[in-house]
Amino acid sequence: MQRGFASLMHVTREGPDVLTNHLSERGEFIPASSLILSGGITEAVSVQAGDNVTLRVQDIGSTSIRFV
């Protein structure tokens, strides 16, 4: 049985609302204009210190992150 946020991942349309409500109960919030990815078309991959990951979105741009 999955618990916590992992149990919500199959509900991609309702996931952001549930996440927002969960954070609100703890006095936290998602800043305005935040990008919320409620699912993915690729499998998750493990990363470790020293890895660089780049996300490129056609006609939008790209962003990168380096894990330390």
WOJOPE-V141537 format. One line per field, one symbol per residue. burial: + if it has 16 or more other C-alpha atoms within 10 Angstrom, else -. A space follows every 10 residues. Layout:
# WOJOPE-V141537
burial = ???
This chain:
# WOJOPE-V141537
burial = -------+-- ----++--+- ---------- ---------- ---------- ---------- --------
